[in-house]
Amino acid sequence: MHLKAENLAARRGEDLIFVNISFHLEPGEALVLTGRNGSGKSTLLRVVAGLLTAEKGKTIFVDDKGSAERSVAEVSHYFGHRNAMKNELSVAENLTFWRAFLGDSGSGGGSGIGGSGGAGSSSLPVDEAAEAVGLAGITHLPFGYLSAGQQRRLAFAKLLVAHRPVWILDEPTAALDASADILFAELISAHQKAGGIVMAATHQPLGLGNARELAMTGFAGVGEEIWG
């Protein structure tokens, strides 16, 4: 299993945000994107996740059998600035929806949290996922009733109820206190130890092991020729 990007370029309007971005990630590895606001970190993550179309280049995920190329969107969680939960629904209803909608990717590995799940899947039941993020016993409450920190913690639980080997994380620790930062670092570490791949953009250290850094530098230039 591996995730590979080849010569990615992306444009915002007339401006090239980045060009010639390439990387290769094996199971258990992490790539941390750094750089100032507007340097292209979020754009790169969205391109890899399949949410934006690259100007040039491609991203490839090869499954654990080493034979089939799959869409990164099929095998990844994209965890952005928003929590992707409906305020009027309970925590349990939100997580149950994501569990059913996403399902298991079937690509092996897993988060390893709680020791649940068999080979190729470690998706957790809703209550166990809530417990794993330190908020057991409140899944009956409407999501909108919770504090910003509680909402962010429970958004983490979406990563646990449906197994995906690739986690794409955009400023994941926003609105969190120090204890929640530690908790999330532990969740990521467990995902890596089970063979998961992580890409993350952050202004704060996440304490990731087996990680490389990619410094994003901003606009590559207006109208620059990239097709050469």
C-alpha positions, -999 to 999 in steps of 0.1 A, spaced: 0 0 0 13 35 -8 1 70 -17 21 88 -44 18 123 -59 35 131 -92 43 167 -103 11 182 -89 3 218 -97 -28 238 -87 -42 272 -97 -64 297 -79 -79 320 -105 -50 333 -126 -24 324 -99 -5 292 -96 -5 282 -60 22 255 -64 39 234 -90 59 202 -92 48 188 -59 58 151 -56 59 127 -27 56 90 -19 41 77 14 43 42 27 22 26 55 29 43 88 44 74 73 32 110 77 37 142 56 33 175 75 27 206 54 40 239 69 40 275 56 22 307 61 -15 313 55 -22 313 18 9 292 9 -12 264 -6 -14 239 23 -52 235 22 -52 235 -16 -27 207 -18 -47 186 7 -79 191 -12 -63 182 -45 -50 150 -29 -84 142 -14 -100 147 -48 -120 178 -38 -102 200 -62 -89 193 -97 -51 195 -102 -38 218 -129 -13 192 -137 0 159 -123 -18 130 -105 -22 113 -72 -22 75 -70 -32 51 -42 -21 15 -45 -39 -10 -23 -23 -34 1 -21 -61 -25 1 -38 -46 -18 -43 -77 -49 -21 -80 -48 17 -82 -77 33 -64 -91 68 -61 -77 85 -30 -113 98 -23 -123 62 -18 -97 54 8 -93 87 27 -108 108 54 -106 145 48 -108 163 81 -111 201 74 -119 232 93 -155 224 97 -169 194 116 -192 180 90 -220 174 115 -256 186 116 -263 206 148 -300 195 151 -291 157 150 -277 139 180 -241 129 182 -252 93 177 -273 101 146 -244 121 130 -219 93 136 -243 66 125 -249 85 93 -211 87 86 -206 51 95 -232 40 70 -223 65 43 -186 59 43 -184 22 52 -151 4 53 -126 10 25 -113 -26 27 -77 -16 22 -62 -32 53 -47 -16 84 -68 6 106 -67 30 135 -62 3 161 -82 23 187 -100 2 212 -88 -31 197 -120 -35 177 -125 -49 142 -109 -77 123 -82 -78 96 -86 -50 71 -111 -31 93 -110 -14 127 -141 7 125 -156 13 159 -192 13 170 -205 48 177 -204 46 215 -168 32 215 -157 60 191 -172 86 214 -154 70 244 -121 69 224 -123 107 221 -130 111 258 -167 120 256 -186 88 264 -222 91 276 -233 122 256 -241 106 222 -278 112 229 -273 150 229 -278 172 199 -245 180 184 -253 218 184 -256 217 223 -220 209 227 -191 233 233 -167 240 204 -141 218 219 -165 189 224 -177 193 189 -142 191 175 -134 160 196 -165 143 184 -157 152 148 -125 131 154 -148 102 161 -159 102 124 -124 90 116 -129 60 138 -165 48 129 -155 42 92 -120 28 85 -99 47 59 -62 40 55 -54 76 46 -61 106 69 -59 140 53 -60 166 81 -63 204 77 -55 223 109 -71 194 129 -64 209 164 -83 241 159 -105 250 190 -88 224 212 -73 226 246 -39 210 255 -55 177 266 -74 173 234 -42 180 214 -26 151 232 -56 129 226 -56 136 189 -19 130 187 -25 96 202 -52 88 177 -29 97 148 -1 77 163 -23 46 167 -34 50 131 2 51 119 12 22 140 -15 1 124 -2 10 89 -22 41 82 -9 71 62 -13 107 73 -11 141 56 -15 171 78 -14 209 75 -8 226 108 6 256 125 11 237 157 33 206 164 13 174 163 40 152 177 38 128 147 63 100 145 78 88 112 70 122 96 85 143 69 80 180 63 70 197 31 73 235 33 48 253 12 61 286 -1 30 303 -17 22 315 -52 44 301 -79 36 330 -103 9 345 -123 5 330 -158 35 308 -154 39 281 -180 38 246 -164 31 224 -194 66 227 -209 
